Amino acid sequence: MIKGLDNALIFTSTKEACLASCLNERRFTCRSAEYNYVTLQCHLSEHDRRSVSENVEMVDVQGVDYFENLCLGCKYFY
């Protein structure tokens, strides 16, 4: 997880709800989400591992999954 760069904290009962919250976020461009299975906390961030400097700490925490929004910048062809 990216330490200290959260834009929003919400409580959800599932990781799917956390991911949906990131995709539906309107206040900022959500680039990543972290879901804590123990506390049911969902951390949303405008940053991902590619957008932060090398000085930002990525932390491996047991019981927490880190997700990135790979839909940003996608072009859809119909």
Z-matrix of the N, CA and C atoms (Angstrom, degrees):
N
C 1 1.441
C 2 1.519 1 109.64
N 3 1.318 2 116.53 1 154.67
C 4 1.457 3 121.65 2 178.29
C 5 1.519 4 107.33 3 -88.32
N 6 1.301 5 116.09 4 120.41
C 7 1.460 6 120.46 5 -173.64
C 8 1.530 7 111.82 6 -82.46
N 9 1.346 8 116.18 7 122.57
C 10 1.449 9 122.75 8 169.55
C 11 1.520 10 118.07 9 82.61
N 12 1.316 11 119.28 10 13.83
C 13 1.462 12 120.39 11 -178.29
C 14 1.523 13 112.84 12 -119.38
N 15 1.313 14 117.10 13 33.19
C 16 1.461 15 121.16 14 -179.58
C 17 1.526 16 110.96 15 -78.99
N 18 1.324 17 115.80 16 140.08
C 19 1.457 18 121.54 17 173.57
C 20 1.519 19 111.72 18 -98.91
N 21 1.326 20 116.64 19 -25.36
C 22 1.463 21 120.56 20 -178.54
C 23 1.522 22 109.64 21 -151.05
N 24 1.306 23 115.16 22 148.07
C 25 1.462 24 123.04 23 175.34
C 26 1.518 25 107.47 24 -127.28
N 27 1.329 26 116.05 25 123.68
C 28 1.458 27 120.69 26 177.22
C 29 1.520 28 108.57 27 -130.90
N 30 1.294 29 116.32 28 162.09
C 31 1.459 30 121.84 29 177.02
C 32 1.524 31 108.20 30 -110.60
N 33 1.325 32 116.24 31 124.68
C 34 1.457 33 121.89 32 179.63
C 35 1.518 34 108.99 33 -134.88
N 36 1.297 35 117.03 34 157.84
C 37 1.465 36 120.36 35 -177.30
C 38 1.520 37 113.35 36 -89.12
N 39 1.345 38 117.39 37 -12.93
C 40 1.464 39 120.03 38 -178.74
C 41 1.527 40 110.90 39 -141.67
N 42 1.322 41 115.31 40 157.62
C 43 1.467 42 119.13 41 175.85
C 44 1.525 43 110.50 42 -67.51
N 45 1.333 44 117.57 43 -31.54
C 46 1.457 45 120.95 44 178.14
C 47 1.529 46 111.29 45 -61.75
N 48 1.337 47 116.71 46 -40.20
C 49 1.466 48 120.79 47 177.43
C 50 1.526 49 110.40 48 -66.60
N 51 1.313 50 116.30 49 -35.52
C 52 1.465 51 121.27 50 176.96
C 53 1.528 52 110.13 51 -63.92
N 54 1.328 53 116.16 52 -47.35
C 55 1.465 54 120.61 53 179.81
C 56 1.523 55 111.25 54 -63.22
N 57 1.320 56 117.12 55 -40.25
C 58 1.462 57 121.15 56 177.69
C 59 1.526 58 110.54 57 -63.37
N 60 1.327 59 116.93 58 -37.40
C 61 1.464 60 120.71 59 178.29
C 62 1.524 61 110.94 60 -62.31
N 63 1.322 62 116.26 61 -39.30
C 64 1.465 63 120.42 62 177.66
C 65 1.529 64 110.25 63 -64.63
N 66 1.313 65 116.70 64 -48.04
C 67 1.463 66 120.44 65 -178.30
C 68 1.526 67 112.71 66 -64.45
N 69 1.333 68 116.96 67 -29.58
C 70 1.469 69 121.74 68 -177.25
C 71 1.525 70 113.69 69 -97.12
N 72 1.325 71 118.16 70 1.53
C 73 1.466 72 122.12 71 -177.95
C 74 1.530 73 110.23 72 -62.94
N 75 1.348 74 116.69 73 132.80
C 76 1.460 75 121.66 74 -178.04
C 77 1.531 76 113.08 75 -113.94
N 78 1.326 77 118.60 76 -18.72
C 79 1.469 78 121.14 77 -176.72
C 80 1.524 79 112.48 78 -75.80
N 81 1.327 80 117.31 79 -25.30
C 82 1.460 81 123.11 80 179.32
C 83 1.522 82 107.61 81 -155.87
N 84 1.311 83 117.21 82 165.12
C 85 1.458 84 121.32 83 176.76
C 86 1.520 85 108.27 84 -80.44
N 87 1.300 86 116.66 85 110.77
C 88 1.462 87 121.31 86 -177.76
C 89 1.530 88 108.91 87 -81.63
N 90 1.324 89 116.03 88 114.37
C 91 1.460 90 121.76 89 -179.37
C 92 1.525 91 112.63 90 -100.30
N 93 1.350 92 116.50 91 -21.15
C 94 1.465 93 118.72 92 179.26
C 95 1.523 94 110.86 93 -153.02
N 96 1.325 95 114.10 94 157.71
C 97 1.469 96 121.68 95 177.76
C 98 1.521 97 107.88 96 -139.20
N 99 1.313 98 115.13 97 146.91
C 100 1.459 99 121.92 98 176.04
C 101 1.517 100 107.33 99 -127.09
N 102 1.318 101 116.71 100 128.58
C 103 1.464 102 120.42 101 -178.78
C 104 1.516 103 109.63 102 -116.46
N 105 1.341 104 115.82 103 126.65
C 106 1.459 105 122.86 104 177.94
C 107 1.526 106 108.16 105 -100.49
N 108 1.330 107 116.41 106 114.23
C 109 1.461 108 122.38 107 -176.14
C 110 1.527 109 113.01 108 -70.92
N 111 1.324 110 117.76 109 -19.95
C 112 1.467 111 121.44 110 -178.92
C 113 1.524 112 110.98 111 -86.58
N 114 1.334 113 116.73 112 -49.97
C 115 1.469 114 120.90 113 -176.55
C 116 1.526 115 112.83 114 -90.60
N 117 1.350 116 116.96 115 -9.76
C 118 1.467 117 123.83 116 -177.34
C 119 1.525 118 112.05 117 62.68
N 120 1.331 119 116.67 118 25.69
C 121 1.457 120 121.82 119 178.04
C 122 1.523 121 110.13 120 -88.33
N 123 1.312 122 114.31 121 141.15
C 124 1.459 123 122.25 122 177.71
C 125 1.525 124 107.43 123 -122.01
N 126 1.316 125 116.15 124 115.02
C 127 1.456 126 122.21 125 179.83
C 128 1.525 127 108.44 126 -100.02
N 129 1.327 128 116.58 127 124.72
C 130 1.459 129 121.89 128 179.07
C 131 1.523 130 109.00 129 -109.43
N 132 1.334 131 116.33 130 141.82
C 133 1.459 132 119.89 131 -176.83
C 134 1.521 133 111.40 132 -141.73
N 135 1.330 134 115.19 133 147.35
C 136 1.454 135 121.17 134 173.42
C 137 1.527 136 111.07 135 -81.10
N 138 1.315 137 117.34 136 0.47
C 139 1.459 138 123.00 137 -179.53
C 140 1.525 139 110.69 138 -111.71
N 141 1.327 140 115.71 139 155.47
C 142 1.458 141 121.81 140 168.97
C 143 1.528 142 107.59 141 -136.27
N 144 1.308 143 117.46 142 -179.39
C 145 1.469 144 120.04 143 -174.26
C 146 1.524 145 112.71 144 -64.66
N 147 1.323 146 117.78 145 -18.88
C 148 1.461 147 120.89 146 179.23
C 149 1.529 148 112.70 147 -88.67
N 150 1.318 149 117.38 148 -21.56
C 151 1.463 150 120.48 149 -174.30
C 152 1.524 151 113.72 150 -96.25
N 153 1.315 152 117.94 151 -6.88
C 154 1.463 153 120.61 152 -178.14
C 155 1.525 154 110.23 153 -98.15
N 156 1.323 155 115.51 154 157.37
C 157 1.462 156 119.93 155 178.41
C 158 1.526 157 110.17 156 -74.98
N 159 1.306 158 115.44 157 168.11
C 160 1.461 159 120.55 158 179.59
C 161 1.522 160 112.02 159 -66.36
N 162 1.343 161 117.27 160 -17.59
C 163 1.462 162 121.33 161 -178.96
C 164 1.522 163 113.08 162 -77.58
N 165 1.328 164 117.22 163 -13.44
C 166 1.460 165 121.04 164 180.00
C 167 1.521 166 108.91 165 -82.66
N 168 1.311 167 115.15 166 135.63
C 169 1.460 168 121.01 167 -174.61
C 170 1.528 169 111.77 168 -89.28
N 171 1.327 170 115.26 169 125.31
C 172 1.464 171 121.53 170 170.41
C 173 1.526 172 106.23 171 -93.66
N 174 1.334 173 116.72 172 126.25
C 175 1.458 174 121.55 173 -174.41
C 176 1.519 175 109.64 174 -117.52
N 177 1.325 176 116.42 175 133.64
C 178 1.465 177 121.93 176 175.40
C 179 1.524 178 107.55 177 -93.22
N 180 1.328 179 116.84 178 113.89
C 181 1.461 180 121.91 179 -176.77
C 182 1.525 181 108.98 180 -119.48
N 183 1.320 182 115.76 181 128.51
C 184 1.464 183 120.05 182 178.48
C 185 1.523 184 109.79 183 -65.58
N 186 1.329 185 116.49 184 134.23
C 187 1.460 186 121.20 185 178.99
C 188 1.512 187 114.05 186 86.89
N 189 1.345 188 116.93 187 5.20
C 190 1.461 189 121.38 188 179.38
C 191 1.523 190 108.36 189 -125.52
N 192 1.327 191 116.12 190 130.42
C 193 1.461 192 121.48 191 175.61
C 194 1.523 193 109.14 192 -109.37
N 195 1.312 194 115.23 193 141.66
C 196 1.463 195 123.59 194 179.28
C 197 1.525 196 108.72 195 -109.04
N 198 1.328 197 116.43 196 132.76
C 199 1.460 198 122.00 197 -178.76
C 200 1.524 199 109.47 198 -129.51
N 201 1.329 200 116.80 199 146.89
C 202 1.456 201 121.38 200 175.36
C 203 1.520 202 109.84 201 -117.27
N 204 1.322 203 115.06 202 144.58
C 205 1.458 204 121.87 203 178.92
C 206 1.529 205 108.09 204 -82.43
N 207 1.302 206 117.33 205 97.46
C 208 1.459 207 122.04 206 -179.04
C 209 1.521 208 112.48 207 -86.99
N 210 1.337 209 116.67 208 2.37
C 211 1.464 210 120.98 209 178.83
C 212 1.526 211 111.89 210 -83.31
N 213 1.323 212 117.68 211 -13.38
C 214 1.460 213 120.51 212 -178.71
C 215 1.520 214 110.11 213 -65.37
N 216 1.305 215 115.85 214 132.12
C 217 1.451 216 120.61 215 177.01
C 218 1.514 217 114.93 216 77.08
N 219 1.312 218 117.48 217 4.78
C 220 1.466 219 120.01 218 178.67
C 221 1.524 220 109.37 219 -74.52
N 222 1.299 221 115.68 220 142.66
C 223 1.461 222 120.42 221 174.47
C 224 1.513 223 107.48 222 -108.67
N 225 1.304 224 114.94 223 129.70
C 226 1.457 225 120.33 224 -178.53
C 227 1.517 226 109.46 225 -100.44
N 228 1.293 227 116.32 226 135.54
C 229 1.456 228 121.68 227 178.47
C 230 1.519 229 108.65 228 -111.41
N 231 1.314 230 116.01 229 128.02
C 232 1.460 231 121.17 230 -179.15
C 233 1.496 232 110.12 231 -109.43
